[in-house]
């Protein structure tokens, strides 16, 4: 069983590497690409060096893989120019490319990894307190990301415009945090029982 799970983890890691390489080829703007993919690359690096001491469940690795791929796609095109969502913009007659909003909503599903750390490394067990603290972490991480974006914009000026991806919306940061929070809530509603099953294994 252990070897089978390890092979799945290796497959997920291989997918990340393949998409990362693809994202680096003829990226729309390499400066923005570096800014967008760096958080995912650092996160994956940490997971790799801590794998033996703290291997996550396959469910957590699957979610992390999907999130990393989303970030690499956003880095390749920039979040405001992802083709599929640009097509949605034209079809639905919206005012912006919604990939950025979709990405922040998806990042809320990192709640499963947070939940796993809390269950395995603290006295918390599945309960209302676990839900509250997990969602608090989701909000805190989302807010930290927005603060980092603001600092980068302050330091780099207009060259960080594509990294910010506000597309003219003055409430973009608030939208991003709210959508991450909603994603976290939906994640816990849909996946907590399945996650418990993975944790028992």
Buried (B, 14 or more C-beta within 10 A) or exposed (E): EEEEBEEEBEEBBEBBEEBBEBBBEEBBBEEBBBBBBEBBBEBBEEBEEEBEEEBBBBBBBBBBBBBBBBBBBBBBBBBBBBEEBBEBBEEEEEEBBBBBBBBBBBBBBBBBBBBBBBBEEEEBEBEEEBBEBBBEBBBEBBBEBBEEBEEBBEEBEEBBBBBBBBBEBEEBBEBBBBBBBBBBBBBBEEBBEEBEEBBEE
